Amino acid sequence: MKHSPQGRTPGWQVSLLPFLLLVVLLFFVIKHFGSGALDGGSQVALLISTGAAIALSLLVYHNPWENLEKAMSENIRSIGTAVVILLLIGAISGSWMVSGIVPTLICYGLKILSPKVFLLAVCLICALVSVVTGSSWTTIATIGVAFLGIGAAMGYSQPWIAGAIISGAYFGDKISPLSDTTVLASSVSETPLFTHIKYMMVTTVPSFTIACIIFLVASLLHDPGDALRAGEFSAALHGAFNISPWLLLVPVATGVLIYKRVPAVITLMLAALMAGVAALLAQPDTVAAIGGGPRGFADSFRGLFITWYGDTSVPTGNEILDPLVATRGINGMLSTVFLIFCAAAFGGAMTGAGMIQSITGMLTRRISGRTPLVASTVATGVFADMVTGDQYLSIILTCNLYKDLFKEKGFESRLLSRSTEDSATVTSVLIPWNSCGMTQATVLKVPTLEYLPYCFFNLISPLMSILIAATGYKIVRTVKGSPASSER
């Protein structure tokens, strides 16, 4: 054990105990609560595990409470912007649906997209939009939701559609110079941004190509008879909403704001406000009905605000379509916000107690060649996603833990930044209690563990990073400042 005036640092075996407790508790929570696990069970599991980490640190290793409190406070403070964005996404999900924007996108998408290439088209379009916007969250919350409705009309299962949406969105986010995670990974690892992006292509493009091939094959094997539902869906949407190309001005304006690099919070806020105005103009009767009465100022006012924050349900006459157009607004995001705060507290407790550092120290102790180094970095990125519950914290933690080791071993910083993004960025959405996993499960209404097997890009990326490291392709090792071939 290490000794210091501030207390002792737990060994890696003890440091794993709170995390193992969390895994066991979540297993039973998910088993017994099912989809209701997010209503409080998962959060309680995180709080119990947080308490276990704190108890071990205080009672056994005599670490000051101030260290733990500071670490938890910093973790929670760091997710403030993400929480605001999440609440605004909730407002967008309600207003874009009730205003008819998403139904319009679905109707036009049913006319344009072929069922035989649907999953591939979804993946490619989401990738393109995410590259331009630099935000996987915005991509999924807008056109991703529309694609979910289009795919359902074509007979595709929701987990497959969600997998294609997430694969494309996270590929685009990862290679976009506008992405906050991409900028974060490059800056923390001290790698020039475009050097980082160019080097990521070595692992990212093959991973995305394989994912696209899988989605193409799945689309080609899809039964075209299921697509007959598309006409029913389109007719039901036309009956429930006023479908108009003018409504597409809102997503176009949102795209312009993103292109102009207006901050995400401002962009999403304006997108929700514009959709609210569109709802009043295009769907006045629907908004008034949501407000509780016939068309009138009071009913429209209540209906508009409920559209942003509350539960809405627009009857379409189609039992499959009705759940897709139902929204929960900001209220639907509150359990996710609850979970994110609990995950941040757990990550802060683990960090303040020195447990994460102890575990990663164990992983790096015997590293020598490039493959073990990259594999350890990837494993740490995934583990950090699971423990901290936030991809930003995972990126910062992984880069800071390995930065000196990469320099000591003579490897370029771009290898560190790429390995971190290949793990911490793309796997965050696969973890049910991570802020990314919880957000996308809430937005798409598909549980994380259900869409996980179909997020092929996200699953392949960490493995591709290790595979490329094993081949040594474009990896050099410097010896006293001179490039040299890197041993495995």
N, C-alpha and C positions, 0 to 999 in steps of 0.2 A: 504494500500500500504506500501511497505517497502522503507525506505529512507536510502540513503548512500551518501557519498561524490561523488560517481561515478554516481549518478542519481537514479531514482526510478525504481522498478521492476514492470512491468505490471501485473495486476490481470489475472487470468486464462481466464476470459471471453474475455478480450481484446486480450490476447495472441492467442486465437483461430481465431481471425479475418483474419490474413494473410493466415492461413491454409484453412479456409473456402473459402476465395477468390480464392485460388489456385484450390480447388475442383470445384468451379463454372466455372472458366475459362477453366479448363481441360475438363469439361463436354461439353462446347460449342465448344472447339477446336476439340475434338474427333468427335462430332456430325457433324460439318461442314467440317472438313478436312479428316475425315476417316483415312485410312492408311497413308495419307500424313501428319498426325499430327506430326510425328517425324522429318519432314524436317525443322521445325522451329517454328511451332505453340506452341507446348508443351514447348519449351525452352523460348519463349516469355512469356508464362503464368507464368513460374517459375521466370523470371526476374521481371515481374510486381509485383508478390507476394513478392519477395525479397525487392523491392522498398517500398512496403507498410509496411513491417516489419521495415525497416530502418527509414522510415518517422515517424512512431509511436514512435519508440525509441528515435529519435533525437528531434522531435518537441514537443511531448507530455510529454515524460518522461525524457528528457534532459540528456540522456546517451551520453558519449563522443564517437565521431566517431572512435577514436582509438580502443575502445573495439570491435566495430562491425568489423572494418577492420581486426583486429588481428584474431578474430574468423573465419571470412571468409577465410583468408589466411591460417590458420591452417587446415581448412576443405579441401580446394583445394590442399594443400600440401600433405595431407594424402592419396589422391586418385592418386598420381603420378604413383606408381607402377601398380595400377589397369589399368590405361590408357595405359601404355606400353604393359601390357599383352593383353589388348583388341586389340590394333593395331597388335600385333603378331598373335592373333587368326584370325584376318582378313587375314593376309598373309598366314596362314595355310589353311584357308577355300578355298582360291584360288588355292594354290599350290597342296594341297592334292586332289583337284578335277581334275585339268588339268593334273596332272601327272598320273591319273588313279588309285590312291590309293583308294579313296572312291568308284568309280565305281567297282573296284575289290572286295571290301568288300561287296558291294551290290549284285554282281553276286554270290559270294560264300554264302552270307547270304540267298539268295533266294533258294539255294539248301538245306541248312541245317535247316532253321527255318520253322516250321509248322504254317500255318495261324491260326490253331485252338488254339494255345497257344502263338501267336505272342506278344501281348501286355504284357503278363506276362513275357515272355522271355526277352523282351526289358527292362522291369523294373528291373528284377533280374540281367541281365548282366551289365546294367549301374550302379547298386548298387555295384556289385563286383569290377568293374573297378574303381569306385569312391573311394571305400575303399582303394584299392591298391595305387591309385594316390594321394588321399587326395584332389582332385580338381574336383568339379562339372563342372566348366567352361571348363576344358580340356576334360572331359568325353563327355560333350554335343557337343563341337566343333569338335570332332573327330568321335567316333563311333556313337554319337547321330545323326549326319548328315547322316551317312550311313544308320542307322535304319529308318530315315525319308524316304529315297528313297526305301528301302525294303518294308516298310509298304504301301507306295503309290502303289507299284506294286501289293500288295495283296489286294488293294481296301479299305484300312483303311483311315479314314479322318485324315488330318494333325493335328488338335487339339488333337485328341485322342492319336496319336503317340507321340506328344510333351509332353502331360501329363504323359505318361508312362516313357519317357526319363528323364524328370525333376524329377519325383517322385523318381525314382531309383538313379539318380545322387545325389540328395540332401540328401537322406537317407545315402548313402555311405559316402558322404562328412561329414555329421554330426557325424558319429561314428568313423571316421578314425583318428588315432593319428597323421597322417601326415597333417591333414586339418588345415589351418591357422585360420579359424573361431573357430574350436574346441579348439585349443591351446589358442586363444585369450580369449574366454569365460572363460576357466578354470583359466587362469593367472589373468585376471582382477578381477574375483570373489574370487581369492586366494584359489582355489580348486585344489588338485593334479589332473593331467591330466587323469590318468586311473581311479581314483575315479569318476571323472566327466563323463567319457565315460560309465563306468559300471552303474552309476545311471541313465543315459539317456536311457538305454535299457528298463527301466520300462515303459516309455511312447513311446519311438521310435519304439520298436518291435511291440506292438499292432497296432499302427498307420500304420506301413508298411504292416503288415499282412492284415489289412482291405483293404488297397489299392491294394495289390496283388490279393485278392479275387475278387475285383471289376474288375480288368483288366483280370483275368481269365474268369469270367462270360461274359464279353464283347467280349473276343476272341472266346469263345464257341458259342456265339450267332451270330458271324460274318458270313455272307453269303459266303460259300466256292467258289461260282461261280465267285466272284470278283477276286479270286486268279489266274484266267486264264490269267490275265494281266502280271503275273510274267514272263511268257515265252517271251512275247513281249518286256518287259523291258530288259530282259537279252540279247535278240538278238540285240536290239537297242544299248545297251552299248558295246557289242562286236563289233558292226559295227563302232562305233565312237571312241573307245579307244582300245589300246593294253592291254588286260586283262592278267595279269601274277601274279603267286604267289610270284615272286621275289619282286614285289612292296610292299608286306606285311612286308618286312624287315624294312621299314621306321617306321610303327607303332610299330613293335617289338623293334626297337632301341629306340624309344621314351619311350616305357614302361620301358626299362632297365634304362634309364636316370631318370625316375620318381622313380623307385625302389631304385636307388642309392641316392635319395633325392637331386638331382641336382636342384638348384634354378629354380623356374618356368620360369622366364624370359629367362634364358640360355636354358632350355629344349625346350621351344617353339621356340626360335630363331633357334636352331639346327634342330628342326623338320621341320621348314619352309625351311631351307637351304637344308636339305636332300631331301625334296620333290621337290625342284627346280632342283637338280641334276637328280632325278628320272624322272622328266618331260622331260629334255633334252635327256635322254637315251631312255625312253620308248615311248614318244609321240613327237618326233622331228618335224614332219610335223605340228602337232597341234600347238605347241609352235611358230613355224615360221609363221603360218597363223595368229596367234594372233598378231604377230609383224608386219604384213602387207604385207607379201610377201612369195615367195618360200623359201625353206630351204637355209640358208646362215647365216654367223656369225652375221651380223647386224640385220637381222630379228629375229634370235633366241635370241639375246641379248635383243632386245626390247620386244619380246614376254615373255621372262622370267620375266622381271621386271614388265610388265603389269599383269602377272599372280599373282605376289605378291601384287600389289597395285591397280590394275584397274579392269574394267568390262571385264569379259570373258564370252563367250557363245559358247559352242561346239554343233553344230547341231547333233541330234541323229535320226531325222526322226519321233520322237514320241512327240506329242504336250503336253502330260502330263509330260514326262520326261525332256523335254528341260528346263523348269523353275527350275527344281531341280538341274541340273548340271551347271546352270548359277551362276556365283559368282561376287562379287564386290570388293573382296580383302580389303586392308586397307581403301580404299575410302568408302567402305560400312559401316565402323565403325565410320566415322567422325561425323555423326549426333548424334550417341550415345555418343561419347566423348563430343560433344557440350552439350548434355542433362545432362551428368554427372557433368560437370563443373557448369552448371546453378543450378542443384540440390544441389551441394556442397555449392554454394553461398547462396542459400535459407536456408539450414540447418545452415550455419555459422551465418547468420543474426539472425535467430530465437534463436540460442544459445547465441550469443553475447548480444542480447537484454534481455536475461533472460526469454524469453517466454516459451521455452521448460521446463525449470526448474519450472516455475510457474504452467504449466499445470500438470506436473507429481506431483508437491507438492499437488495440489488439489486432485489428485487421491489417494495419500498415506495418506492424513490427518486423515481419520477415519478408517484406517485398523486395525483389531485386530487379527482375526483368520487366519489360514493357507490358506483357500480357497479364501477369499478376497485378501490376500497378493499375492498369485500366480496369481489370475485373473488380479490383477492390474499390476503385472510384465509383464504378457503376453500382456495385452492391451498396455502397454508402449512400449514394443518391437515392436509391429505392428505399433503403432503410430509413433515411432521414424523412422522406415523404410519409412513411408510415408512422414515424414517431412524432414529428413536429406538426403534421397535418396541414402543411402549407408549402407550396413549391418554391416560393421566394426564400423562405427560411432554409429550405433544403439546398437551394443553389448556393446561397451565401455560406452555409455551414460546410458543404462539400468542398467548395473552392478554397476556403480558408484552411481547412484541415489538411489539404493535399498540396497547397501552393508551394510550400517550402520543400516538400518531399520531391515534387517534380523537378524543382530546380536542383536539388541535391543529386538526383539521379541523372541529370543532364537532359531531361525531356522538355520540349517546347511547351509554353503556356497554352498554345492552341489545342494541344492534345488534352489538357486538363479541362478547358472550357467545353470542348466537344464531348468528352466523356460525361461531364456533368449534365449537359443538355440531353444527351442520349438516355439519361436515366431520370434525373430529378424532374425535368420538364415534362417528359411524355408519360411517365408512369403515375404522376399525381392524380390523373383523372381515373385511374383504375382502382384507387383505394377508397372504400366507402366513406371513411371518416375524414378524408382529406378535403380541404375546401373545394378543390377542383372536382373531385369525384361527387361530392354532395351537391355542388351547384349544377352540374350537368344532369345528374339523376333527377333533380328537382325540375329543371327547365324542360327536359325531354320526357319527363314522367316515365322513365325506364330505370329501374333499380341498377345500381352500379354493377353488382355481381351478375346481372342478366346481360348487360351490353359488353362486359369485359371480354368474353371469348371472341368477340367480333371486332374488337379494336386492333386489327392486325398490325397497323403501323406502330402503334404504341407498344405492342408486345414484341415486335421484331427488333425495334431500334436498340434496346440494351444488348440483345444478343449479337446484333450486327456490329456494334461497337467493339465487343470483345473479339469477334471473329476477325475484323479488320486489323485489330491489334496483333492477333496471332500471326497474320500474314506479314505484318510489318510494312504494309503498303503506305507510302508517303509518311512514314514515321522515322524521324532521325534522332540520334542521340549525340549530344555534343560532349566532347572530351577536351577540357581546357579551352573552351571557346571554339573548337573546330568540329564540324559535322562528322559523324562517324556512323556506320551502320549499327542499328540497335539489335542487341540480342534479345531473344524471346524471354 
